[in-house]
Structures are given as structure tokens and as C-alpha cells.
Amino acid sequence: MSWQQYVDEHLMCDIEGIHLTAAAIIGQDGSVWAQSSTFPLFTPGEITAIVNDFAEPGSLAPTGLFLGGVKYMVIQGEPGAVIRGKKELVV
């Protein structure tokens, strides 16, 4: 199974009416291995911040996770393995 197939068939699947809006697998060097069609375009600086969070877990928490210029709140993940973000509501 390719990484793209994993994203398409496992990460983006519908489970009991719940599904992700976007997903990607990014290498530690910042290269994109696979992404959903809805994953936002991102800047090299945003990828650098993500890669740094793997080296120093929690470094994104104070500032947030940015993808495509959009800020996401960092939520529970697996330090050094998974970073999860949730789009913040603007009131």
C-alpha cells in the first residue's frame, strides 16, 4: 500500500459519520509523502515549524500550528510521532 492510498482510504475515510477534513504525511526532511486533495498549500516556514515540533515536542503549542496561513490549535498528539491540530473558531 502506498502512503497516498493510506491517506485516501484510511485517514480520510468516514467512520460513523465522522471524518477528517484534510490529512498529510510529511517526512522529517519536510517532503510531502502523501496528502489529501483538501490539504492546504503550506510554506517552507510552516513545515520547518512542524519538523521542529518533532525534535522539541510542544514547541508549537504556544504559537499554534499554521498551514496555508491558517492557524490551528495544537491538540493531543503523540510526542515525536503525531501532531494534531484543530481549526480555531474566529468569533
C-alpha positions as CSV (number, residue, x, y, z in Angstrom):
1,M,0.0,0.0,0.0
2,S,1.3,3.4,-0.9
3,W,1.3,6.4,1.5
4,Q,-1.2,8.1,-0.8
5,Q,-3.5,5.1,-0.7
6,Y,-3.2,5.1,3.1
7,V,-4.2,8.8,3.3
8,D,-7.1,8.3,0.8
9,E,-8.5,5.1,2.2
10,H,-7.7,5.2,5.9
11,L,-7.2,8.7,7.1
12,M,-9.9,10.3,5.0
13,C,-12.5,7.6,5.5
14,D,-15.9,8.1,7.1
15,I,-16.3,6.4,10.5
16,E,-19.8,6.5,11.9
17,G,-20.4,9.9,10.2
18,I,-17.1,11.4,11.4
19,H,-14.1,12.2,9.1
20,L,-11.1,14.4,8.8
21,T,-11.3,17.4,6.6
22,A,-7.7,17.1,5.5
23,A,-4.6,14.9,6.1
24,A,-1.0,14.6,5.1
25,I,2.1,12.5,5.8
26,I,5.2,14.7,5.7
27,G,8.8,13.3,6.1
28,Q,11.2,14.6,8.7
29,D,13.0,16.4,5.9
30,G,9.8,18.4,5.1
31,S,9.0,16.5,2.0
32,V,5.3,15.6,1.3
33,W,4.9,11.8,1.1
34,A,1.1,12.0,0.6
35,Q,-1.8,14.4,1.2
36,S,-5.5,14.7,0.7
37,S,-6.8,16.9,-2.1
38,T,-8.2,19.2,0.6
39,F,-4.8,19.7,2.5
40,P,-3.9,23.4,2.3
41,L,-0.8,24.6,0.5
42,F,1.9,25.4,3.1
43,T,5.0,27.5,3.2
44,P,8.5,26.2,3.9
45,G,8.5,28.1,7.3
46,E,5.3,26.3,8.3
47,I,6.9,22.9,7.5
48,T,10.1,23.9,9.4
49,A,7.9,24.7,12.5
50,I,6.3,21.3,12.2
51,V,9.6,19.4,11.8
52,N,11.0,21.4,14.8
53,D,8.0,20.2,16.9
54,F,9.0,16.6,16.4
55,A,12.5,17.4,17.7
56,E,11.1,19.6,20.6
57,P,7.6,18.3,21.3
58,G,5.3,21.1,22.5
59,S,7.1,23.9,20.7
60,L,4.0,24.6,18.5
61,A,1.6,24.8,21.5
62,P,2.3,28.4,22.5
63,T,2.0,29.8,18.9
64,G,-0.3,27.3,17.2
65,L,0.1,25.3,14.1
66,F,0.0,27.2,10.8
67,L,-0.9,25.6,7.5
68,G,-1.5,27.7,4.4
69,G,-1.5,30.8,6.7
70,V,-4.4,29.4,8.8
71,K,-3.9,28.9,12.5
72,Y,-4.8,25.6,14.1
73,M,-4.8,24.9,17.8
74,V,-2.5,22.0,18.7
75,I,-4.4,19.2,20.4
76,Q,-3.4,15.9,21.9
77,G,-0.9,14.0,19.7
78,E,1.9,11.6,20.2
79,P,5.2,13.5,21.1
80,G,7.8,12.9,18.4
81,A,5.3,10.9,16.2
82,V,2.0,12.7,15.5
83,I,0.9,16.3,15.6
84,R,-2.9,17.0,15.6
85,G,-4.4,20.4,15.0
86,K,-7.9,21.7,15.2
87,K,-9.0,24.9,13.4
88,E,-9.7,27.6,15.8
89,L,-13.1,29.4,15.6
90,V,-12.9,33.1,15.0
91,V,-15.6,34.9,17.0
